[in-house]
Amino acid sequence: MSQSKIYFGAGPAALPQSVLEETAKAVLDFNGSGISLLSIPHRDKAFQAIMDECRDLVFQLSGLDPDDYEVLWLQGGGRQQFAMVPMNFLPEGGRAGYLDSGHWAHDAIANAKYYGEAVVLGSTRNINYTRLPEWPAHFPPDLHYLHLTTNNTIYGTQWPNVQGSPVPLVADMSSDMFSMKRDYSRFDLIYAVAQKNLGPAGVTLVIVSKEMLDRTVRKLPDAFSYKAQAAAGSLLNTPPVSAIYTSMLVLRWIAARGMDRIEADNREKAATLYSEIERNPLFDCPVETGSRSLMNAVFTMPVQGQEAAFLKFASERGIEGIKGHRSVGGFRASLYNAVRVEDVAALVTAMRAFEEIAD
Ligand code: PMP
């Protein structure tokens, strides 16, 4: 059995068919144990093996050195990371830099203000985030870190390459984790909610350098302390066992394809869709060319009333999940790793067919 729809949702997002099948099997009987994946104990050897494999795969895919970084699997989603970063690393009266590239970046800034001063080093809020802010020319030397969102899920912008910074770099990679090759060693802390490129909702991957952990600025309850979570191997409380298991299957799937192919496919999917948006007179992309995301293609239909008609037209062809975020409208096709080249071809075919019937 397989999903009957072509799904472009922004998250929770499409997962590879093989991952769905293996998860379904494990839900009924985990590894021939006679017990469901949903019931296996988290302090069992079998679950520790899952955690170990997840960690190994993260190091393999990121190229980071296990001597220098910790891999954590936490709950509370992106929003909890918005709070945990300043809680752990921004002292009262201290300053942290933030790049305001969209809704989620803005939310991260709001969270930092509970703990210290958030210095906005670049923002494109006044142009509705249709391009990325400039990379800062100067970094105030007293910044405890610089936070950025590598891919802006709602606005469809993405930093392809991030330059180094003289202060520790913290990145929200929720919507483009392991979608392209990156120099991950530029970052001191990376977080990514699983429900886009890594697995189902319920777990967040955090990669944090040991050097950064040493910069922890205050005592915190264990649940909110990266250090305590690292010391407990992310098993401080009962972890979301099934979400971590499925994330492991996705990481295996990414590793089996290899980052070269993953990136090449993602580039091909995005190029196919953006070139149709450019060619087709019915569609328009509000995002400046140099800032366009490989992961979330945002587009509109300038003629009033056509958007609802195209949504219905696409849906009749089995295409779902392309409605834009409620705050920007229009369309958004999320082209995460599990979305196939042929899925994008089907969307482009629908856009062409709609052009033919529209007057
Ligand atoms: N950061 C980014 C880039 C996101 O796209 C999202 C959610 N779509 C979040 C953070 C928030 O994640 P959560 O809903 O898990 O809090």
Boltz pocket constraint, residues with backbone or C-beta under 6 A from the ligand:
constraints:
  - pocket:
      binder: B
      contacts: [[A, 10], [A, 11], [A, 76], [A, 77], [A, 78], [A, 79], [A, 80], [A, 104], [A, 149], [A, 151], [A, 152], [A, 153], [A, 154], [A, 172], [A, 173], [A, 174], [A, 175], [A, 193]]
      max_distance: 6.0
